[in-house]
Amino acid sequence: MINSIIFILLWIAAIAFFTWNVKKISRNIKLGKDVDIKDNKKKRWGLVMKVAVGQSKMFGLPISGILHVFVYAGFILVNIEMLEVMVDGVAGTHRALADIFGFLYPIAISAFEFFALLVIIGCVVFLIRRNILRLDRFWKPEMKWWPRLDANIILITEVVLMFSIFFMNASDYILQTRGVEHYKEVGSFFLSSFFVPMLQNLPSETLHIIERTCWWLHIVGIMVFLNYIPYSKHFHVFLSFVNVFYSKLAPAGKVDNMPSITKEVKSMLTGEEPPMEEEGEEVSFGASDVKQLTWKHLMDSYTCTECGRCTRVCPANITGKKLSPRKLIMDVRDRLEVTGKNIDKHGKDYVDDKSLFEYITNEELWACTTCNACTNACPVNIDHVSLILELRRYIVMEQAASPGELNAIFNNIENNGAPWQFSQDDRMLWADELYINEK
């Protein structure tokens, strides 16, 4: 009874703390400007099934794609066993589902062990790729101590949790064969049976400690993992499905007009006065801080997996420029976290006189070619380019600080109606020697 009470209280505390953290993240995302994304739900659900559930974009890099499926699918399937653990923890029973499933029970648990092995294989290979082979995309300048440590913590934790299942099942089986009270006979399980020889000669009291320790380690590990996720890049485990649902359906290169500019242009063409803005609403062009971005941009920042596939294909980064699309998304998340903490401490109207430009330099922004290679490579459909364009718009239209080359183009468009430095009357001079008018 005491164990059941402790079990229930731990789960209540874990779920309550997780809910509290999720509400803070949801509040932070809602700090962004509203944007209406409700079109074509059928296509959106199709994307969720293909990209988020089916992991289709992960296979752009086949090895890591397959390994990620091992970890992703394996971890989910292994934790179906949590249903039985929950019943046992609350009711104080042991292997409560064994009687229900009968001869299928050992087969089911053996299948879960197989998926646990896949998780271990995937995590070990990922650890080797990150820390021994040191793949370039995991050692970029933005991947400093915390992003690097964060990934390793999760991978090592998953390995420990999966091994705890094998040791728990192996010690459980031995205790069954010895007729120890509370351990009903349900048979052996395929993979954990290989661990039996190393435990076979231990006394029953020690085996009981091992079995209970592994059981509680798995439970507490899941609780800790659940509450670690909101502080980690692994929050994409939850948000990736939502983020993919709200993906940009238009062609990647399509640039959305700014409503404020559209109003002014329509006013110039029609001669009508533009509609008045709502009282207290400040008109701004582009974005300098997180509150001027849309909620979708902010959701993108929390969904980023820090996998580096975007930076890996970025032509600017490949040629040695400072731009890293992954860093930009991480910078938005870092700035949003600071903004959220300021709200918690000082209230929602607090202004700290800082902006995204404290994190992101003009050099990074203007290095982007808007080719959308990053957006196409992202496994969770983050739209990096639209973020870059919003920050560029602010630089050009609010600060009038665009690069000299662009200023020349702007002047030519204004004066000549084209980006080139010659008048409209001279546009066809290039064809004079082609004799295209002669018969």
C-alpha positions in Angstrom: 0.0 0.0 0.0 2.8 2.4 0.8 4.5 1.7 -2.5 1.2 2.3 -4.3 0.7 5.7 -2.5 4.3 6.7 -3.3 3.8 5.7 -6.9 0.6 7.7 -7.3 2.0 10.8 -5.6 5.1 10.7 -7.8 3.0 10.5 -11.0 0.8 13.4 -9.8 3.8 15.5 -9.1 5.5 14.6 -12.4 2.4 15.4 -14.5 1.6 18.6 -12.5 5.2 19.9 -13.1 5.1 18.9 -16.7 1.8 20.7 -17.2 3.2 23.8 -15.5 6.2 23.9 -17.9 4.0 23.3 -21.0 1.8 26.2 -20.0 4.8 28.5 -19.8 6.0 27.4 -23.3 2.5 27.8 -24.7 2.3 31.3 -23.2 5.7 32.1 -24.8 4.5 30.9 -28.2 1.4 33.0 -28.0 3.5 36.1 -27.5 3.9 36.1 -31.3 1.6 37.9 -33.7 -1.5 36.1 -34.7 -1.6 34.4 -38.1 -4.5 32.5 -39.6 -3.4 28.9 -40.6 -6.6 27.0 -41.1 -6.7 26.1 -44.8 -6.6 22.7 -46.4 -6.8 20.5 -43.3 -6.8 17.3 -45.4 -3.4 18.1 -46.9 -2.1 19.2 -43.5 -3.1 15.9 -41.9 -1.5 14.1 -44.8 1.8 16.0 -44.1 1.6 15.0 -40.4 1.3 11.3 -41.3 4.0 11.5 -43.9 6.6 13.9 -42.3 5.9 13.7 -38.5 4.7 10.1 -38.2 6.3 8.5 -41.2 9.6 10.4 -40.7 9.9 10.8 -44.5 12.4 13.7 -44.5 14.7 11.9 -42.1 15.7 9.5 -44.9 17.4 12.2 -46.8 20.4 10.9 -44.8 19.6 7.2 -44.8 21.8 6.0 -42.0 20.7 8.5 -39.4 17.1 8.2 -40.7 17.0 4.4 -40.1 18.7 4.8 -36.7 16.2 7.6 -35.7 13.3 5.3 -36.6 14.9 2.7 -34.3 14.9 5.1 -31.4 11.7 6.9 -32.2 9.5 3.8 -32.9 11.3 1.6 -30.4 10.9 4.1 -27.5 7.2 4.5 -28.2 6.5 0.8 -28.5 8.6 -0.2 -25.5 6.7 2.2 -23.4 3.4 0.5 -24.2 4.6 -1.7 -21.4 4.1 1.3 -19.2 0.4 0.5 -19.2 1.1 -2.7 -17.2 3.6 -0.8 -15.0 0.9 1.8 -14.2 -1.6 -1.0 -13.2 1.0 -2.7 -11.1 2.1 0.5 -9.5 -1.4 1.6 -8.5 -2.8 -1.8 -7.5 0.4 -3.2 -6.0 0.2 -6.2 -8.3 3.0 -7.9 -10.4 2.7 -8.6 -14.1 -1.1 -7.8 -14.0 -1.6 -8.3 -17.7 -0.1 -11.8 -17.8 -3.3 -13.6 -16.9 -5.2 -11.5 -19.5 -2.9 -12.2 -22.4 -2.0 -15.8 -21.5 0.5 -17.4 -23.8 0.8 -14.2 -25.8 2.3 -12.4 -22.9 5.9 -13.7 -23.2 5.7 -13.1 -27.0 4.6 -9.4 -26.4 7.3 -8.7 -23.8 9.9 -10.4 -26.0 8.8 -8.1 -28.9 9.2 -5.1 -26.6 12.7 -6.2 -25.6 13.6 -6.4 -29.3 12.5 -2.8 -29.8 14.5 -1.9 -26.7 17.6 -3.4 -28.3 16.9 -1.3 -31.4 16.8 1.8 -29.2 20.1 0.9 -27.6 21.7 0.3 -31.0 20.5 3.6 -32.3 21.6 5.6 -29.2 25.0 4.0 -29.1 25.7 4.8 -32.8 24.4 8.3 -32.3 26.8 8.8 -29.3 29.7 7.5 -31.4 28.8 9.8 -34.3 28.6 12.8 -32.0 31.5 12.2 -29.7 34.0 10.0 -31.5 33.5 10.5 -35.2 32.5 14.1 -34.4 30.4 14.7 -37.5 30.8 18.3 -38.6 27.2 19.4 -38.2 27.3 18.5 -34.5 30.4 20.6 -33.9 29.4 23.9 -35.4 30.1 27.0 -33.3 26.5 27.2 -32.1 26.7 23.7 -30.7 28.4 24.7 -27.5 28.5 22.8 -24.2 24.8 22.8 -23.5 23.4 21.7 -26.9 26.1 19.0 -27.0 25.5 17.9 -23.4 21.7 17.9 -23.8 21.9 15.4 -26.7 24.3 13.1 -24.8 22.1 13.2 -21.6 19.1 12.0 -23.5 21.0 9.3 -25.4 22.7 7.9 -22.3 19.4 8.0 -20.3 17.6 6.0 -23.0 20.4 3.4 -23.0 20.2 3.1 -19.2 16.4 2.8 -19.3 16.5 0.1 -22.0 19.1 -1.9 -20.1 17.1 -1.6 -16.9 14.3 -3.5 -18.7 16.7 -6.4 -19.5 18.0 -6.7 -16.0 14.5 -6.4 -14.5 13.1 -9.1 -16.7 16.1 -11.4 -16.2 16.1 -11.1 -12.4 12.3 -11.5 -12.4 12.5 -14.8 -14.3 15.1 -16.2 -11.9 12.9 -15.3 -8.9 9.9 -17.0 -10.7 11.9 -20.2 -11.0 12.8 -20.1 -7.3 9.1 -19.8 -6.4 9.7 -16.5 -4.6 6.4 -15.0 -3.4 4.8 -12.2 -5.5 6.7 -13.3 -8.7 4.1 -15.3 -10.7 5.4 -17.6 -13.4 5.0 -16.0 -16.8 8.0 -17.6 -18.5 11.2 -16.2 -19.9 11.7 -13.5 -22.5 14.0 -13.9 -25.5 16.6 -11.2 -25.1 16.6 -10.9 -21.3 17.3 -14.6 -21.1 20.9 -13.8 -22.2 21.3 -11.8 -19.0 20.2 -14.7 -16.8 23.6 -16.5 -16.6 25.3 -13.4 -15.1 22.6 -13.2 -12.4 21.9 -16.8 -11.8 24.2 -17.4 -8.8 23.1 -14.3 -6.9 20.9 -14.7 -3.8 17.2 -14.1 -4.0 17.4 -11.0 -1.8 19.9 -9.4 -4.1 17.9 -10.4 -7.2 14.8 -8.8 -5.6 16.7 -5.6 -5.0 17.9 -5.6 -8.6 14.4 -6.2 -10.0 12.8 -3.5 -7.8 15.6 -1.1 -8.5 15.3 -1.5 -12.2 11.5 -1.3 -12.0 11.7 2.0 -10.0 14.6 3.2 -12.2 12.4 2.8 -15.3 9.4 4.5 -13.7 11.3 7.4 -12.2 13.4 7.7 -15.3 10.3 8.2 -17.4 9.0 10.8 -15.0 12.3 12.7 -15.0 12.5 12.4 -18.8 9.0 13.8 -19.1 10.0 16.9 -17.1 13.4 17.3 -18.6 12.0 17.5 -22.1 10.5 21.1 -21.8 14.1 22.3 -20.9 15.6 20.4 -23.9 15.6 20.4 -27.6 13.7 17.1 -27.3 10.4 19.0 -26.8 10.1 18.4 -30.5 8.9 14.9 -29.5 5.6 16.6 -28.8 5.6 19.8 -30.9 6.8 18.2 -34.2 3.3 16.9 -35.0 1.7 20.3 -34.4 4.4 22.2 -36.2 4.2 20.0 -39.3 0.4 20.4 -39.3 0.9 24.2 -39.5 3.5 23.9 -42.2 3.6 26.4 -45.0 1.7 24.9 -47.9 2.5 27.5 -50.5 5.7 27.1 -52.6 8.8 27.6 -50.3 9.9 30.7 -52.3 6.6 32.5 -52.0 7.0 35.7 -49.9 4.0 36.9 -48.0 3.1 40.6 -48.3 3.1 42.8 -45.3 -0.5 44.0 -44.5 0.7 47.5 -43.6 2.5 47.9 -46.9 -0.5 46.5 -48.8 -2.8 49.1 -47.3 -0.5 51.9 -48.2 -0.1 50.7 -51.8 -3.9 50.3 -52.2 -4.3 53.8 -50.9 -1.8 55.2 -53.4 -3.5 53.4 -56.3 -7.1 54.2 -55.3 -6.7 57.5 -53.7 -8.6 56.3 -50.7 -7.4 56.9 -47.1 -6.1 53.7 -45.6 -8.2 52.3 -42.7 -7.2 53.5 -39.3 -5.3 51.1 -37.1 -7.0 50.0 -33.9 -6.2 52.3 -31.0 -2.9 51.6 -29.4 -1.8 49.2 -32.2 1.7 50.1 -33.3 2.5 49.6 -37.0 5.9 48.0 -37.6 7.6 46.7 -40.7 9.4 43.4 -40.2 10.5 42.2 -36.8 13.2 43.1 -34.4 12.1 41.0 -31.5 10.1 37.8 -30.8 6.8 39.6 -30.1 6.9 41.0 -33.7 7.3 37.5 -35.2 4.3 35.3 -35.7 3.4 32.5 -33.2 4.4 30.0 -36.0 7.9 31.4 -36.0 8.1 31.0 -32.2 6.7 27.5 -32.4 9.4 26.7 -35.0 12.0 27.7 -32.4 10.7 25.3 -29.8 10.3 22.5 -32.4 13.9 22.6 -33.6 15.7 19.3 -33.2 19.2 20.9 -33.5 20.0 18.1 -36.0 21.9 20.6 -38.2 20.5 19.3 -41.5 19.5 22.9 -42.4 23.0 24.2 -41.8 24.5 21.2 -43.6 22.9 22.1 -46.9 23.1 25.9 -46.6 25.3 27.2 -49.4 26.3 30.3 -47.4 27.5 28.1 -44.5 29.2 25.7 -46.9 31.2 28.5 -48.4 32.4 29.7 -45.0 30.0 32.5 -44.2 28.8 33.0 -40.7 25.1 32.1 -41.5 23.9 28.9 -39.8 20.1 28.5 -40.2 20.1 26.2 -37.1 21.7 29.0 -35.0 19.1 31.5 -36.1 16.3 29.2 -34.8 18.2 28.5 -31.6 18.7 32.2 -31.1 15.0 32.9 -31.4 14.3 30.2 -28.8 17.0 31.7 -26.5 15.6 35.2 -26.8 12.0 33.9 -26.3 13.1 32.1 -23.1 14.6 35.3 -21.8 11.4 37.2 -22.7 9.3 34.6 -20.9 11.4 34.8 -17.8 11.2 38.6 -17.8 7.4 38.3 -17.9 7.5 35.8 -15.0 9.6 38.1 -13.0 8.5 41.6 -13.9 5.1 41.2 -15.6 3.8 41.1 -19.2 4.5 44.8 -19.9 8.2 44.6 -19.0 10.6 45.8 -21.7 14.3 45.0 -21.4 15.5 47.2 -24.3 17.1 44.2 -26.1 16.2 42.5 -29.3 17.0 39.6 -31.6 19.8 41.7 -33.1 21.6 41.1 -29.8 21.8 37.5 -30.9 21.8 37.6 -34.7 24.1 39.8 -36.7 23.4 41.6 -40.0 26.3 39.6 -41.5 24.4 36.4 -40.9 21.1 37.7 -42.2 22.5 39.1 -45.5 24.5 36.0 -46.2 21.2 34.1 -46.9 20.5 33.5 -50.6 16.8 32.6 -49.8 17.3 29.4 -51.7 15.2 27.5 -49.1 17.6 24.5 -49.0 17.3 24.7 -45.2 13.5 24.7 -45.2 13.4 21.8 -47.6 15.9 19.8 -45.5 14.3 20.4 -42.1 12.6 17.1 -40.8 10.0 19.1 -38.9 9.2 21.7 -41.6 10.6 24.8 -39.9 10.5 27.8 -42.2 13.9 29.5 -41.7 13.7 31.9 -44.7 10.5 33.6 -43.6 12.2 34.4 -40.3 15.2 35.9 -42.1 13.0 38.0 -44.3 11.1 39.4 -41.4 14.4 40.5 -39.8 15.7 41.9 -43.1 12.5 43.9 -43.5 13.0 45.6 -40.2 16.6 46.5 -41.1 15.6 48.0 -44.5 12.3 49.6 -43.6 12.7 50.6 -40.0 16.4 51.2 -39.7 17.2 52.2 -43.3 20.4 50.2 -42.8 20.4 47.9 -45.9 23.8 47.1 -47.5 25.1 49.6 -50.1 24.5 47.2 -53.0 20.8 47.0 -52.1 20.5 50.7 -51.7 21.8 51.1 -55.3 19.2 48.6 -56.5 16.4 50.4 -54.6 17.4 53.7 -56.1 17.5 52.3 -59.6 14.1 50.7 -59.2 12.7 54.0 -57.9 14.3 56.1 -60.7 14.4 53.7 -63.7 11.8 51.2 -62.9 14.4 48.4 -63.0 17.3 47.3 -60.9 19.8 48.3 -63.6 21.5 51.7 -63.9 20.1 52.9 -67.2 16.8 54.5 -68.2 13.8 52.7 -69.6 14.4 54.3 -73.0 17.7 52.4 -73.3 16.4 49.0 -72.4 16.5 47.6 -75.9 19.9 48.9 -76.9 21.4 45.5 -76.3 19.4 44.2 -79.3 20.5 46.8 -81.9 23.2 44.6 -83.3 21.0 41.5 -83.5 19.1 43.0 -86.5 15.9 41.4 -85.2 13.8 44.1 -86.9 15.3 43.5 -90.3 13.6 41.2 -92.9 
